[in-house]
Amino acid sequence: MSTAAQPLEPRVTETPAEEPSATDLLDTMPWLPCTLTLEVPVVRFTIGDLLALTKGSIVETACHHTSDVPLRVNQLLIGWTEFDVIGDRLAVRITEQA
């Protein structure tokens, strides 16, 4: 019996596909709706006070104007903010990320 040398075929090795990171997944969904909330503590506020609110009402808060206010997206704490005024609008400035 003669053993003829058979040509070697290239061997294909499959590398596992890399799973996309959470950041990559978020970049593919910029349209995903979310709810942004700020938690401002209010002192001595009753249901009657809530019902009496009208445009231009002022509500006293329990935080100093420079205190950081928790910022949440879909109930998940993502950072802290402080209030700022830009022109005639009230805004929040992110001061720290969670």
C-alpha positions in Angstrom: 0.0 0.0 0.0 1.2 3.4 -0.9 0.3 6.4 1.2 -0.1 9.4 -1.0 0.3 12.7 0.7 -3.0 14.5 0.8 -2.9 18.3 0.4 -3.6 20.0 3.7 -6.7 22.0 3.8 -6.7 25.3 5.6 -8.3 25.0 9.0 -11.0 27.5 9.8 -11.2 28.4 13.4 -14.2 30.3 14.5 -13.7 33.1 17.0 -16.6 33.8 19.2 -18.5 36.9 18.3 -17.9 39.8 20.7 -21.0 40.8 22.5 -21.8 44.5 22.2 -21.2 46.6 25.3 -24.0 48.4 27.1 -22.7 51.7 25.7 -22.8 50.3 22.1 -26.4 49.2 22.6 -27.5 52.6 24.0 -25.9 54.3 21.0 -28.2 52.3 18.7 -31.3 53.4 20.5 -31.3 57.2 20.7 -35.1 57.2 20.4 -35.7 55.1 23.5 -38.1 57.1 25.7 -37.3 57.7 29.4 -38.6 59.7 32.3 -36.3 62.3 33.9 -37.2 63.3 37.5 -35.7 65.7 40.1 -36.5 65.1 43.7 -37.0 68.4 45.5 -38.0 68.2 49.2 -40.9 70.4 50.1 -41.7 71.5 53.7 -45.2 71.5 55.2 -46.9 70.8 51.9 -50.5 69.5 52.1 -53.1 68.3 49.7 -54.8 71.6 50.2 -51.6 73.4 49.1 -51.4 71.1 46.0 -55.0 71.9 45.0 -54.4 75.6 45.5 -51.4 75.7 43.1 -51.8 78.1 40.2 -49.5 79.5 37.5 -46.9 81.7 39.3 -47.3 79.9 42.7 -44.1 79.7 44.8 -43.4 76.6 46.9 -40.9 76.7 49.7 -38.3 73.9 49.5 -36.3 72.3 52.3 -33.0 72.6 50.4 -30.7 75.6 50.1 -30.5 77.1 46.6 -27.0 75.6 46.3 -27.9 72.1 47.5 -27.5 69.2 45.1 -30.8 67.7 44.0 -31.0 64.0 43.0 -31.5 63.3 39.3 -33.1 60.1 38.2 -33.9 58.5 34.9 -36.6 55.8 35.0 -36.2 55.8 38.8 -32.5 55.1 38.6 -30.2 57.6 40.3 -27.8 58.9 37.7 -26.4 62.0 39.4 -27.0 65.2 41.3 -27.9 68.7 40.0 -28.3 72.2 41.1 -30.8 74.8 39.9 -29.6 77.5 37.6 -31.3 80.3 35.7 -30.6 80.8 32.0 -32.2 83.9 30.6 -35.8 83.6 31.7 -35.8 79.8 32.1 -35.1 77.6 35.1 -32.6 74.9 34.4 -30.5 72.3 36.2 -26.8 71.8 36.0 -25.4 68.3 36.5 -22.8 68.6 39.3 -22.0 65.0 39.9 -22.6 61.7 38.2 -23.6 58.6 40.3 
